[in-house]
Amino acid sequence: VSVEVVDVRAVDCHDLRRRVLRAGTPSDDVEFDEDARPDAFHLAAADADGRLVGVATFFLQPTPWRDGQRAAQLRGMAVEPTVQGQGVGAALLRAATDRLRSVGVTVLWANARDSALGFYERCGMVVVGDGFLTSDTLLPHHVVVLDLVS
Ligand SMILES: CC(C)(COP(=O)(O)OP(=O)(O)OC[C@H]1O[C@@H](n2cnc3c(N)ncnc32)[C@H](O)[C@@H]1OP(=O)(O)O)[C@@H](O)C(=O)NCCC(=O)NCCS
């Protein structure tokens, strides 16, 4: 599927966050505390009809896995189920890493669902540390990191 990656507001991410990330979990909370941060940005993949088929949110957040580095965290990566596996998630990550590199961020990291680890690894991210359950979804996760060496 051919998509254009565009900047959107946090509120434009709510629908996909709800349907893709919250369905079947104890949480229906689609607002992240970090959405309001001045450095947060939200990317969406728009299809040929302008429909948003993927979203992801990024903000500056240090990680103990890369102590002292200028780091950004990814949250809320969600792709429309009917177009999953067609490159939308990878396009969002690529656009984000280009932007983060250009502002001097040297590492991108995320609390990744175990069910999505294969995706992150295909995108070059590395799994670090032990697994854990997040408090909102109660799903198993691992931290993944990507060094943004230029
Ligand atoms: C995980 C997710 C964001 C990936 O986005 P996507 O658009 O489906 O992924 P892409 O098509 O860009 O995949 C890129 C590569 O990763 C692989 N991949 C995608 N999802 C995968 C998964 N869950 N497990 C293993 N590999 C996966 C693809 O096959 C593709 O491999 P290729 O380069 O060999 O073709 C999306 O499937 C999704 O929203 N899943 C449900 C919600 C979720 O888990 N979000 C992440 C929470 S941390």
The ligand as a Gaussian input file, in Angstrom:
#p B3LYP/6-31G(d) Opt

LIG

0 1
 C        3.415000      -4.108000      14.662000
 C        2.915000      -3.157000      13.576000
 C        2.998000      -1.734000      14.068000
 C        3.847000      -3.319000      12.357000
 O        3.394000      -2.486000      11.309000
 P        3.153000      -3.102000       9.851000
 O        2.805000      -2.011000       8.932000
 O        2.218000      -4.244000       9.987000
 O        4.604000      -3.684000       9.548000
 P        5.443000      -3.608000       8.154000
 O        4.584000      -4.148000       7.068000
 O        6.030000      -2.267000       7.974000
 O        6.560000      -4.679000       8.522000
 C        7.949000      -4.522000       8.322000
 C        8.558000      -5.911000       8.435000
 O        8.254000      -6.461000       9.727000
 C        7.537000      -7.697000       9.593000
 N        6.506000      -7.744000      10.631000
 C        5.452000      -6.925000      10.770000
 N        4.749000      -7.221000      11.870000
 C        5.365000      -8.275000      12.433000
 C        5.122000      -9.036000      13.602000
 N        4.103000      -8.754000      14.431000
 N        5.966000     -10.062000      13.889000
 C        6.999000     -10.349000      13.064000
 N        7.300000      -9.638000      11.952000
 C        6.494000      -8.619000      11.642000
 C        6.917000      -7.625000       8.221000
 O        6.662000      -8.914000       7.725000
 C        7.968000      -6.881000       7.434000
 O        8.983000      -7.789000       7.076000
 P        9.676000      -7.726000       5.616000
 O       10.525000      -6.479000       5.666000
 O       10.410000      -8.985000       5.561000
 O        8.552000      -7.613000       4.632000
 C        1.467000      -3.492000      13.137000
 O        1.407000      -4.791000      12.635000
 C        0.448000      -3.328000      14.253000
 O       -0.148000      -2.269000      14.414000
 N        0.226000      -4.406000      15.024000
 C       -0.746000      -4.395000      16.114000
 C       -0.410000      -3.376000      17.185000
 C        0.991000      -3.479000      17.729000
 O        1.441000      -4.553000      18.082000
 N        1.669000      -2.334000      17.790000
 C        2.987000      -2.249000      18.352000
 C        2.870000      -2.140000      19.816000
 S        4.473000      -2.074000      20.605000

